[in-house]
Amino acid sequence: MKNYSISNYIGKAIIISILIFSLTACAKKISFQGSSVVPAARGSVKIKKDKNKNYSIEVSLYNLAEVKRLEPPRQAYVVWMETEGQITKNIGQINSAQTMISKKLKASLQTVSSFKPLKIFVTAEEDATVQYPGSQVIISTDSF
């Protein structure tokens, strides 16, 4: 049986703590708030800074009603990002066609941005290429 000193145990505990912290500090997961437009909609956003100092953004949504079933009906769900300096950017479309949103009403979007996101939200739009968000916000995060 080997004799281990207390300093050896402390050293191992510090190394394990650093490893656990570094793995959990890499990605930030933020939940969306509840929606008054689509009450069953839920989801989260994972943000991770990559080695090029860009931000990898993963949006996961579920229980998202088909966009044409909204009142009034729309053509596309658009994901927006608010950045430092109060800039709002269209970062992508979540298509509500049967091929894009599964029968379980799940949808996701993965993208990369050089801008640091401070808030993510989804709107229902007539055109996915709009430059400014409309007033029908479906789901949103708090500022982070």
Contacts in CASP RR format, 6 or more apart in sequence:
PFRMAT RR
TARGET T0000
AUTHOR 0000-0000-0000
METHOD contacts of the structure
MODEL  1
MKNYSISNYIGKAIIISILIFSLTACAKKISFQGSSVVPAARGSVKIKKD
KNKNYSIEVSLYNLAEVKRLEPPRQAYVVWMETEGQITKNIGQINSAQTM
ISKKLKASLQTVSSFKPLKIFVTAEEDATVQYPGSQVIISTDSF
26 48 0 8 1.000
26 49 0 8 1.000
27 46 0 8 1.000
27 47 0 8 1.000
27 48 0 8 1.000
28 46 0 8 1.000
28 47 0 8 1.000
28 48 0 8 1.000
28 144 0 8 1.000
29 44 0 8 1.000
29 45 0 8 1.000
29 46 0 8 1.000
30 44 0 8 1.000
30 45 0 8 1.000
30 46 0 8 1.000
30 47 0 8 1.000
30 120 0 8 1.000
30 141 0 8 1.000
30 142 0 8 1.000
30 144 0 8 1.000
31 42 0 8 1.000
31 43 0 8 1.000
31 44 0 8 1.000
31 141 0 8 1.000
32 41 0 8 1.000
32 42 0 8 1.000
32 43 0 8 1.000
32 44 0 8 1.000
32 45 0 8 1.000
32 61 0 8 1.000
32 120 0 8 1.000
32 139 0 8 1.000
32 140 0 8 1.000
32 141 0 8 1.000
33 139 0 8 1.000
33 140 0 8 1.000
33 141 0 8 1.000
33 142 0 8 1.000
34 41 0 8 1.000
34 42 0 8 1.000
34 139 0 8 1.000
35 41 0 8 1.000
35 138 0 8 1.000
35 139 0 8 1.000
37 70 0 8 1.000
37 124 0 8 1.000
37 136 0 8 1.000
37 137 0 8 1.000
37 138 0 8 1.000
37 139 0 8 1.000
38 63 0 8 1.000
38 64 0 8 1.000
38 65 0 8 1.000
38 70 0 8 1.000
38 138 0 8 1.000
38 139 0 8 1.000
40 63 0 8 1.000
40 65 0 8 1.000
41 61 0 8 1.000
41 62 0 8 1.000
41 63 0 8 1.000
41 64 0 8 1.000
41 65 0 8 1.000
41 138 0 8 1.000
41 139 0 8 1.000
42 61 0 8 1.000
42 62 0 8 1.000
42 63 0 8 1.000
43 59 0 8 1.000
43 60 0 8 1.000
43 61 0 8 1.000
43 62 0 8 1.000
43 139 0 8 1.000
44 59 0 8 1.000
44 60 0 8 1.000
45 57 0 8 1.000
45 58 0 8 1.000
45 59 0 8 1.000
45 60 0 8 1.000
45 117 0 8 1.000
45 120 0 8 1.000
45 141 0 8 1.000
46 56 0 8 1.000
46 57 0 8 1.000
46 58 0 8 1.000
46 60 0 8 1.000
47 55 0 8 1.000
47 56 0 8 1.000
47 57 0 8 1.000
47 58 0 8 1.000
47 117 0 8 1.000
48 55 0 8 1.000
48 56 0 8 1.000
49 55 0 8 1.000
49 56 0 8 1.000
50 56 0 8 1.000
50 112 0 8 1.000
53 114 0 8 1.000
54 112 0 8 1.000
54 113 0 8 1.000
54 114 0 8 1.000
55 112 0 8 1.000
55 113 0 8 1.000
55 114 0 8 1.000
55 115 0 8 1.000
55 116 0 8 1.000
55 117 0 8 1.000
56 110 0 8 1.000
56 111 0 8 1.000
56 112 0 8 1.000
57 81 0 8 1.000
57 91 0 8 1.000
57 109 0 8 1.000
57 110 0 8 1.000
57 111 0 8 1.000
57 112 0 8 1.000
57 113 0 8 1.000
57 117 0 8 1.000
57 120 0 8 1.000
58 108 0 8 1.000
58 109 0 8 1.000
58 110 0 8 1.000
59 79 0 8 1.000
59 94 0 8 1.000
59 108 0 8 1.000
59 109 0 8 1.000
59 110 0 8 1.000
59 120 0 8 1.000
59 122 0 8 1.000
60 106 0 8 1.000
60 107 0 8 1.000
60 108 0 8 1.000
61 94 0 8 1.000
61 106 0 8 1.000
61 107 0 8 1.000
61 108 0 8 1.000
61 122 0 8 1.000
61 139 0 8 1.000
62 104 0 8 1.000
62 105 0 8 1.000
62 106 0 8 1.000
62 107 0 8 1.000
63 105 0 8 1.000
64 77 0 8 1.000
64 94 0 8 1.000
64 96 0 8 1.000
64 101 0 8 1.000
64 105 0 8 1.000
64 106 0 8 1.000
64 107 0 8 1.000
64 138 0 8 1.000
65 96 0 8 1.000
65 105 0 8 1.000
66 96 0 8 1.000
66 101 0 8 1.000
67 73 0 8 1.000
67 74 0 8 1.000
67 75 0 8 1.000
67 76 0 8 1.000
67 77 0 8 1.000
67 96 0 8 1.000
67 124 0 8 1.000
68 74 0 8 1.000
68 75 0 8 1.000
68 96 0 8 1.000
70 124 0 8 1.000
70 136 0 8 1.000
74 124 0 8 1.000
74 125 0 8 1.000
74 126 0 8 1.000
74 136 0 8 1.000
75 125 0 8 1.000
75 126 0 8 1.000
75 127 0 8 1.000
75 128 0 8 1.000
76 93 0 8 1.000
76 94 0 8 1.000
76 95 0 8 1.000
76 96 0 8 1.000
76 124 0 8 1.000
76 125 0 8 1.000
76 126 0 8 1.000
76 127 0 8 1.000
76 128 0 8 1.000
77 93 0 8 1.000
77 94 0 8 1.000
77 95 0 8 1.000
77 96 0 8 1.000
77 107 0 8 1.000
77 122 0 8 1.000
77 123 0 8 1.000
77 124 0 8 1.000
77 125 0 8 1.000
77 138 0 8 1.000
78 90 0 8 1.000
78 92 0 8 1.000
78 93 0 8 1.000
78 94 0 8 1.000
78 122 0 8 1.000
78 123 0 8 1.000
78 124 0 8 1.000
78 125 0 8 1.000
78 128 0 8 1.000
78 130 0 8 1.000
78 133 0 8 1.000
79 90 0 8 1.000
79 91 0 8 1.000
79 92 0 8 1.000
79 93 0 8 1.000
79 94 0 8 1.000
79 109 0 8 1.000
79 111 0 8 1.000
79 120 0 8 1.000
79 121 0 8 1.000
79 122 0 8 1.000
80 88 0 8 1.000
80 89 0 8 1.000
80 90 0 8 1.000
80 91 0 8 1.000
80 120 0 8 1.000
80 121 0 8 1.000
80 122 0 8 1.000
80 123 0 8 1.000
80 133 0 8 1.000
81 88 0 8 1.000
81 89 0 8 1.000
81 91 0 8 1.000
81 113 0 8 1.000
81 115 0 8 1.000
81 117 0 8 1.000
81 118 0 8 1.000
81 119 0 8 1.000
81 120 0 8 1.000
82 88 0 8 1.000
82 117 0 8 1.000
82 118 0 8 1.000
82 119 0 8 1.000
82 120 0 8 1.000
82 121 0 8 1.000
82 143 0 8 1.000
83 89 0 8 1.000
83 113 0 8 1.000
83 115 0 8 1.000
83 116 0 8 1.000
83 117 0 8 1.000
83 118 0 8 1.000
84 115 0 8 1.000
84 116 0 8 1.000
84 118 0 8 1.000
87 115 0 8 1.000
88 132 0 8 1.000
88 133 0 8 1.000
89 113 0 8 1.000
89 115 0 8 1.000
90 129 0 8 1.000
90 130 0 8 1.000
90 131 0 8 1.000
90 133 0 8 1.000
91 109 0 8 1.000
91 111 0 8 1.000
91 113 0 8 1.000
92 109 0 8 1.000
92 111 0 8 1.000
92 128 0 8 1.000
93 109 0 8 1.000
93 128 0 8 1.000
94 100 0 8 1.000
94 101 0 8 1.000
94 107 0 8 1.000
94 108 0 8 1.000
94 109 0 8 1.000
94 122 0 8 1.000
95 101 0 8 1.000
95 107 0 8 1.000
96 107 0 8 1.000
100 107 0 8 1.000
101 107 0 8 1.000
117 144 0 8 1.000
118 143 0 8 1.000
118 144 0 8 1.000
119 140 0 8 1.000
119 141 0 8 1.000
119 142 0 8 1.000
119 143 0 8 1.000
119 144 0 8 1.000
120 140 0 8 1.000
120 141 0 8 1.000
121 133 0 8 1.000
121 137 0 8 1.000
121 138 0 8 1.000
121 139 0 8 1.000
121 140 0 8 1.000
121 141 0 8 1.000
122 137 0 8 1.000
122 138 0 8 1.000
122 139 0 8 1.000
122 140 0 8 1.000
123 133 0 8 1.000
123 134 0 8 1.000
123 135 0 8 1.000
123 136 0 8 1.000
123 137 0 8 1.000
123 138 0 8 1.000
124 136 0 8 1.000
124 138 0 8 1.000
125 133 0 8 1.000
125 134 0 8 1.000
125 136 0 8 1.000
END
